[in-house]
């Protein structure tokens, strides 16, 4: 199964981005957005593969996909505005 190694790689990537960007880095906005995007990808992978939503009825899977996109858009907008 490729999902678990991908999740580990994504976790390590976001951790390394957090270390490299640092709190006073000039690219902290880009790093912050990248970390949020990686987190949303991880949420989607966990939902589809470990919670088995990939085989769920279309309405339930659609609601999950809309939830991930809406949450991501809201978090990124709030991060960029505030």
C-alpha positions as CSV (number, residue, x, y, z in Angstrom):
1,X,0.0,0.0,0.0
2,X,1.5,3.3,-1.1
3,X,-0.7,5.6,1.0
4,X,1.1,5.2,4.4
5,X,4.6,5.9,2.9
6,X,3.1,8.9,1.1
7,X,1.6,10.2,4.4
8,X,5.0,9.8,6.2
9,X,6.7,11.6,3.3
10,X,4.1,14.4,3.5
11,X,4.6,14.7,7.2
12,X,8.3,14.9,6.9
13,X,8.0,17.4,4.1
14,X,5.8,19.8,6.1
15,X,8.1,19.4,9.1
16,X,11.1,20.3,7.0
17,X,9.3,23.2,5.4
18,X,8.4,24.5,8.9
19,X,12.1,24.3,10.0
20,X,13.5,25.9,6.8
21,X,10.9,28.7,6.7
22,X,11.1,29.6,10.3
23,X,9.0,32.2,12.1
24,X,11.0,35.1,10.7
25,X,11.7,33.8,7.2
26,X,11.0,36.1,4.3
27,X,8.9,33.3,2.6
28,X,6.8,32.5,5.6
29,X,3.6,33.1,3.8
30,X,4.5,30.7,1.0
31,X,5.8,28.1,3.6
32,X,2.6,28.4,5.6
33,X,0.4,27.9,2.5
34,X,2.5,24.9,1.5
35,X,2.1,23.3,4.9
36,X,-1.7,23.9,4.9
37,X,-1.9,22.4,1.4
38,X,0.1,19.3,2.5
39,X,-2.2,18.9,5.5
40,X,-5.2,19.0,3.2
41,X,-3.7,16.4,0.9
42,X,-3.1,14.2,4.0
43,X,-6.7,14.7,5.2
44,X,-8.0,13.6,1.8
45,X,-5.7,10.5,1.7
46,X,-6.7,9.4,5.1
47,X,-10.4,10.0,4.4
48,X,-10.3,8.1,1.1
49,X,-8.1,5.2,2.0
50,X,-8.2,4.6,5.7
51,X,-11.8,5.7,6.3
52,X,-12.7,3.9,3.0
53,X,-14.6,6.8,1.6
54,X,-13.4,5.9,-1.9
55,X,-16.0,3.1,-1.9
56,X,-18.7,5.1,-0.2
57,X,-21.9,6.2,-1.9
58,X,-21.4,9.1,-4.3
59,X,-23.2,11.6,-2.1
60,X,-21.0,10.9,0.9
61,X,-17.8,10.9,-1.0
62,X,-18.9,14.2,-2.7
63,X,-19.7,15.8,0.6
64,X,-16.2,14.8,1.9
65,X,-14.5,16.2,-1.2
66,X,-16.5,19.5,-0.8
67,X,-15.6,19.6,2.9
68,X,-11.8,19.2,2.1
69,X,-11.9,21.9,-0.6
70,X,-14.1,24.3,1.5
71,X,-11.9,23.8,4.5
72,X,-8.8,24.3,2.5
73,X,-10.0,27.5,0.8
74,X,-11.2,28.9,4.2
75,X,-7.9,28.1,6.0
76,X,-5.8,29.6,3.2
77,X,-7.9,32.7,2.9
78,X,-7.8,33.3,6.7
79,X,-4.0,32.6,6.7
80,X,-3.5,35.1,3.9
81,X,-5.8,37.8,5.3
82,X,-4.8,37.6,8.9
